[in-house]
Amino acid sequence: MDIGSTFFYKYRRFIKTLKIYLFVAGPGLIVMLADNDAGGITTYTVTGAKFGYGLIWFLLLLLPVAYIVQEMTVRLGAVTKRGHAEAIFDAFGSFWGWFSFLDLVLVNWLTLVTEFIGMTAALAIFHIPPVVTVVLVSIGMMLMVLQGKYWTWEKIAILLAVLNLIYIPAAFLVHPSVGEVLSIGLIPHFPGGFNGTLFFFLMANIGTTIAPWMIFFQQSAVVDKGMKEKDIPWGQMDTLIGSAFTVLVAIFLVVVTGTVLYGMEVESAAQAASIMMTTNPLLGTCIAIGLFNAGFLGAICISLASSWAFGEVFGWAHSLNMKIREAPWFYACYLFALVTAGGVVLVPHAPLVLITLFIQVIAITLLPAALVFLILLLNNEEIMGKYRNTTLQNIAGTGIVVAIIVLSTLYGITTLFPELLT
Amino acid sequence: MVTFETILGHRIGGVLRRWTEKVNEINRKYETPRIRMSRGVTIALLFLRIYLILLVLLLGYKFWTLLT
């Protein structure tokens, strides 16, 4: 074969692979980019403002962490055809089932409140009243699920997820020194020395990378999409690409705030966007749109994770492929979560800061359980057959799970007792 | 015999009764864990129980210090 024919053959093969990927892609990409939700965006914004480019190397380490944990949900969902909530009930009995389910519903609802806080704060920069934001977002999110097809919902969600990449062009707007980003960012070090504040930020970044809802969401999405064992390699690729994107978005956001806001006291992404609006309106607009989009995408996934869990546990019809009359309780749960969480944000003097802190504490009651159950289920030959964890996967998975449990627990405890850091 | 309906009225009591029945049905369905209780599984579940008890104690302590 001549060079031209070889190139054409490889090009056709690449296009074919891309087409298959685009057909199968979804849960991994969506869950990973939704992981950069309003809380995540706030964490990365503040990290950049506080430590400049100094923690970029640490964010890179989070790529394999996110991939290894979420990849297990792909295999579990594709093999068992069950969501995580149902899998826990079935394998570990009703005590652990109810514990995980109720904890998930509570922590998801509280997280949903923070997504609404992020969205209302982002649009307030454009002088849009919170009540308008909450109503429009709730209507938009209902319309997204009401068309009765998982495929359509997924492709809309992927479009929203792509908008999450807005932080990449935003980084080019601030003209960072590439040399400085690489020399400071890629060499592992602890900016300012290892102290309580730095430790808190490291833990916060890990906490935003793996959240309990992600495990439940991706497994249920894999089941709803109808993925089978043969689709596992595609699901793994989807998750890997999603993990790369989520870390990439985080790094570019840190570059933006590390360049523009380094050394400033910044408490939230909305505050950062407001500051940038005064000096560079285009940049401020990008940050605000990104924050709104992050909250929106996070809210969709979190409310769906709860609705799927309700359906699995109570035996109700629970699929985005069903119309309202076919799965009324599934859509009722979705709407109820949206309306109540949005309503809380509109309550004058609602303890929103307390809610944000409370999530971190409640999440550490659920995350270890969800991760331990994941490892145990993936090691069960009767359930997983030939798709059970290999020794290498177990070493990596167990190591990461133990590290996440220790660090997220310390994060929750230091949130409860901040005096421990001083 | 005292039922939900006699205490809370026909409508609310009926809803509560159906919910209770549903929860009982779920509890019966998942009464026996499917997973084999090997040593590893037993240790992991014991760890989780201890972890959660310690966490609840910590939360209780925080609540108590806030009150006092």
Interface residues (C-beta under 8 A of the other chain):
Chain A: F89 D90 A91 F92 G93 S94 W96 G97 F99 V313 F314 G315 V361 I364 T365 P368 A369 V372 I375 L376 L377 N379 N380 E382 I383 T409 I413 L416 F417
Chain B: K22 I26 N27 K29 Y30 E31 T32 P33 R34 I35 R36 G40 V41 A44 L45 F47 L48 Y51 L52 L55 L58 L59 K62
